[in-house]
Amino acid sequence: MPKKPVSAKLREVQTFINNLKHPMKMDVQRVRNAIHDCMPGITEQLKWKAPSFIYEGDDRITFNFTSEKNLKLILHRGAKVKDASDFNFEDTSGLIVWKAKDRGEITLSGTEDVSKNLNVLTPLFRAWFKYTAKMD
């Protein structure tokens, strides 16, 4: 199957967001904006039935909508397993729960939690994009 052009992917994401039935839909948009604004070169597509953010060719951050009580963001290094022996990302925020050495989750439990952490998330996302791209 041929890859979709970037504009088609963005339309697909926007349609998904427009139709999203999630109590934190406005917060989803706030976090999406923070991810897009954290640095140039980020693109977005749908992955795992949610928006996913690509930097330098790999998915790096993907929303997870399995709960209506919170927003989850999966921090990862793409679809393929990569050597993580030298991986040592420093999370100064304390927001990441590590599921593997190079895969973590951030859970935001409501609008207040999003508002409280938004100024921390932007530099965290930027650092994640830069670090994971350097490791690949």
C-alpha positions as CSV (number, residue, x, y, z in Angstrom):
1,M,0.0,0.0,0.0
2,P,1.5,3.4,-1.0
3,K,2.1,6.0,1.7
4,K,-0.4,8.8,2.0
5,P,0.9,12.3,1.2
6,V,1.4,14.5,4.3
7,S,-1.7,16.7,3.5
8,A,-3.9,13.6,3.3
9,K,-2.5,12.4,6.7
10,L,-3.3,15.7,8.3
11,R,-6.8,15.8,6.9
12,E,-7.3,12.2,8.3
13,V,-6.1,13.4,11.7
14,Q,-8.3,16.5,11.6
15,T,-11.3,14.4,10.7
16,F,-10.5,12.0,13.5
17,I,-10.2,14.9,16.0
18,N,-13.5,16.5,14.7
19,N,-15.3,13.2,15.3
20,L,-13.5,12.4,18.6
21,K,-16.0,11.6,21.5
22,H,-13.8,12.1,24.5
23,P,-14.5,14.2,27.6
24,M,-11.0,15.7,27.4
25,K,-11.3,16.6,23.7
26,M,-10.3,20.3,24.3
27,D,-7.3,19.1,26.3
28,V,-6.3,16.8,23.4
29,Q,-6.1,19.8,21.2
30,R,-4.1,21.8,23.8
31,V,-1.6,18.9,24.0
32,R,-1.5,18.5,20.2
33,N,-0.7,22.2,19.9
34,A,2.1,21.9,22.5
35,I,3.6,19.0,20.6
36,H,3.4,20.8,17.2
37,D,4.8,24.0,18.7
38,C,7.7,22.5,20.6
39,M,10.0,22.3,17.5
40,P,9.9,22.4,13.7
41,G,9.8,19.3,11.6
42,I,7.1,17.4,13.4
43,T,4.4,15.7,11.4
44,E,1.3,13.9,12.5
45,Q,-0.7,10.9,11.4
46,L,-3.1,8.3,12.8
47,K,-1.5,5.3,14.5
48,W,-3.2,2.9,16.9
49,K,-6.5,4.8,16.3
50,A,-5.0,8.0,17.6
51,P,-2.9,11.0,16.6
52,S,0.8,10.1,16.5
53,F,3.7,12.6,16.1
54,I,6.6,11.8,13.8
55,Y,10.1,13.3,14.0
56,E,12.9,12.4,11.6
57,G,11.0,9.5,10.2
58,D,9.8,7.7,13.3
59,D,6.7,7.9,15.4
60,R,7.8,9.4,18.8
61,I,4.7,10.3,20.7
62,T,1.2,8.7,20.3
63,F,-2.0,9.4,22.1
64,N,-3.8,6.5,23.8
65,F,-7.6,7.0,24.3
66,T,-8.4,3.7,26.1
67,S,-9.8,5.7,29.1
68,E,-12.3,8.5,29.1
69,K,-11.0,9.6,32.6
70,N,-7.6,10.7,31.4
71,L,-5.2,11.3,28.5
72,K,-2.3,9.0,27.9
73,L,0.7,9.8,25.7
74,I,3.0,6.9,24.7
75,L,6.6,8.0,24.2
76,H,8.3,5.5,21.9
77,R,10.9,5.2,19.2
78,G,8.8,3.9,16.3
79,A,7.2,0.6,15.3
80,K,10.4,-1.4,15.2
81,V,12.3,-2.5,18.3
82,K,15.6,-0.7,18.5
83,D,18.7,-1.3,20.6
84,A,18.1,0.4,23.9
85,S,21.3,-0.7,25.7
86,D,22.6,2.9,25.7
87,F,19.3,4.6,26.1
88,N,19.1,6.8,29.1
89,F,16.6,9.6,28.7
90,E,16.5,11.9,31.7
91,D,12.9,12.8,32.8
92,T,13.3,15.8,35.0
93,S,9.5,16.2,35.1
94,G,8.8,12.9,36.8
95,L,5.7,12.5,34.6
96,I,6.9,9.5,32.6
97,V,6.1,6.0,33.8
98,W,8.6,3.7,32.1
99,K,7.1,0.6,30.5
100,A,10.5,-0.4,28.9
101,K,13.9,1.3,28.9
102,D,13.0,3.4,25.9
103,R,9.1,3.4,26.1
104,G,7.2,5.5,28.6
105,E,3.7,6.8,29.3
106,I,2.5,10.1,30.5
107,T,-1.0,10.2,32.0
108,L,-2.9,13.4,32.5
109,S,-6.0,13.1,34.6
110,G,-8.2,16.0,33.7
111,T,-8.1,19.6,32.5
112,E,-6.5,20.8,35.7
113,D,-3.7,18.3,35.4
114,V,-3.2,19.3,31.7
115,S,-3.1,23.0,32.7
116,K,-0.7,22.4,35.6
117,N,1.8,20.4,33.4
118,L,1.5,22.1,30.0
119,N,4.5,24.3,30.6
120,V,6.6,21.3,31.6
121,L,5.4,19.1,28.7
122,T,6.6,21.4,25.9
123,P,10.3,21.2,26.9
124,L,9.9,17.5,27.8
125,F,8.5,16.7,24.3
126,R,11.3,18.7,22.7
127,A,13.9,16.8,24.7
128,W,12.2,13.5,23.8
129,F,12.2,14.3,20.0
130,K,15.8,15.4,20.0
131,Y,17.1,12.6,22.2
132,T,15.3,9.7,20.4
133,A,16.4,11.1,17.0
134,K,20.0,11.2,18.2
135,M,19.7,7.6,19.4
136,D,18.4,6.2,16.1
